[in-house]
Amino acid sequence: MAKPNYSFEKRRKELAKKKKKEEKSKRKLGQGTKETQAEQPPIAGAQDTPTDNGI
């Protein structure tokens, strides 16, 4: 049986954490990637309802 390569697994986890952290910081700055913006569904009825009743 093959010996597990723990250093490879650790490096892969570190890279995943780094990528996730960078994406989070981009979202906070409002500069999210096209992928993250496409994944977020629009709020239902937000554009269809008027903000004031015209009174």
ChimeraX commands (.cxc) that place a marker at each C-alpha (Angstrom):
marker #1 position 0.00,0.00,0.00 radius 0.5
marker #1 position 1.25,3.50,-0.83 radius 0.5
marker #1 position 2.38,5.87,1.89 radius 0.5
marker #1 position 0.20,9.02,2.19 radius 0.5
marker #1 position 1.86,12.29,1.19 radius 0.5
marker #1 position 0.87,14.54,4.07 radius 0.5
marker #1 position 2.86,17.55,2.84 radius 0.5
marker #1 position 0.92,17.52,-0.45 radius 0.5
marker #1 position -2.41,17.42,1.39 radius 0.5
marker #1 position -1.33,20.26,3.68 radius 0.5
marker #1 position -0.23,22.41,0.74 radius 0.5
marker #1 position -3.50,21.76,-1.07 radius 0.5
marker #1 position -5.51,22.80,2.01 radius 0.5
marker #1 position -3.42,25.95,2.41 radius 0.5
marker #1 position -3.99,26.92,-1.22 radius 0.5
marker #1 position -7.74,26.35,-0.84 radius 0.5
marker #1 position -7.83,28.53,2.28 radius 0.5
marker #1 position -5.85,31.28,0.54 radius 0.5
marker #1 position -8.16,31.23,-2.49 radius 0.5
marker #1 position -11.26,31.36,-0.31 radius 0.5
marker #1 position -9.85,34.25,1.72 radius 0.5
marker #1 position -9.01,36.24,-1.44 radius 0.5
marker #1 position -12.51,35.69,-2.85 radius 0.5
marker #1 position -14.05,36.85,0.42 radius 0.5
marker #1 position -11.94,40.01,0.46 radius 0.5
marker #1 position -12.93,40.75,-3.16 radius 0.5
marker #1 position -16.61,40.37,-2.29 radius 0.5
marker #1 position -16.22,42.74,0.65 radius 0.5
marker #1 position -14.67,45.35,-1.65 radius 0.5
marker #1 position -17.46,44.90,-4.19 radius 0.5
marker #1 position -15.08,43.61,-6.80 radius 0.5
marker #1 position -16.35,40.03,-6.91 radius 0.5
marker #1 position -15.57,37.89,-9.90 radius 0.5
marker #1 position -18.16,37.23,-12.57 radius 0.5
marker #1 position -18.56,33.68,-11.29 radius 0.5
marker #1 position -19.52,34.72,-7.77 radius 0.5
marker #1 position -21.95,37.34,-9.08 radius 0.5
marker #1 position -23.53,34.81,-11.44 radius 0.5
marker #1 position -24.01,32.32,-8.60 radius 0.5
marker #1 position -26.00,34.78,-6.51 radius 0.5
marker #1 position -29.65,34.73,-7.62 radius 0.5
marker #1 position -31.43,38.07,-7.85 radius 0.5
marker #1 position -33.82,38.96,-5.07 radius 0.5
marker #1 position -37.32,37.97,-6.15 radius 0.5
marker #1 position -39.54,40.96,-6.84 radius 0.5
marker #1 position -36.95,43.55,-5.85 radius 0.5
marker #1 position -37.06,45.32,-9.21 radius 0.5
marker #1 position -40.78,44.83,-9.85 radius 0.5
marker #1 position -42.08,46.56,-6.73 radius 0.5
marker #1 position -42.06,50.37,-6.59 radius 0.5
marker #1 position -40.37,52.03,-3.62 radius 0.5
marker #1 position -43.12,54.61,-3.11 radius 0.5
marker #1 position -46.86,54.38,-3.69 radius 0.5
marker #1 position -47.08,57.58,-5.73 radius 0.5
marker #1 position -49.03,59.46,-3.09 radius 0.5
marker link #1:1,2 radius 0.2
marker link #1:2,3 radius 0.2
marker link #1:3,4 radius 0.2
marker link #1:4,5 radius 0.2
marker link #1:5,6 radius 0.2
marker link #1:6,7 radius 0.2
marker link #1:7,8 radius 0.2
marker link #1:8,9 radius 0.2
marker link #1:9,10 radius 0.2
marker link #1:10,11 radius 0.2
marker link #1:11,12 radius 0.2
marker link #1:12,13 radius 0.2
marker link #1:13,14 radius 0.2
marker link #1:14,15 radius 0.2
marker link #1:15,16 radius 0.2
marker link #1:16,17 radius 0.2
marker link #1:17,18 radius 0.2
marker link #1:18,19 radius 0.2
marker link #1:19,20 radius 0.2
marker link #1:20,21 radius 0.2
marker link #1:21,22 radius 0.2
marker link #1:22,23 radius 0.2
marker link #1:23,24 radius 0.2
marker link #1:24,25 radius 0.2
marker link #1:25,26 radius 0.2
marker link #1:26,27 radius 0.2
marker link #1:27,28 radius 0.2
marker link #1:28,29 radius 0.2
marker link #1:29,30 radius 0.2
marker link #1:30,31 radius 0.2
marker link #1:31,32 radius 0.2
marker link #1:32,33 radius 0.2
marker link #1:33,34 radius 0.2
marker link #1:34,35 radius 0.2
marker link #1:35,36 radius 0.2
marker link #1:36,37 radius 0.2
marker link #1:37,38 radius 0.2
marker link #1:38,39 radius 0.2
marker link #1:39,40 radius 0.2
marker link #1:40,41 radius 0.2
marker link #1:41,42 radius 0.2
marker link #1:42,43 radius 0.2
marker link #1:43,44 radius 0.2
marker link #1:44,45 radius 0.2
marker link #1:45,46 radius 0.2
marker link #1:46,47 radius 0.2
marker link #1:47,48 radius 0.2
marker link #1:48,49 radius 0.2
marker link #1:49,50 radius 0.2
marker link #1:50,51 radius 0.2
marker link #1:51,52 radius 0.2
marker link #1:52,53 radius 0.2
marker link #1:53,54 radius 0.2
marker link #1:54,55 radius 0.2
view
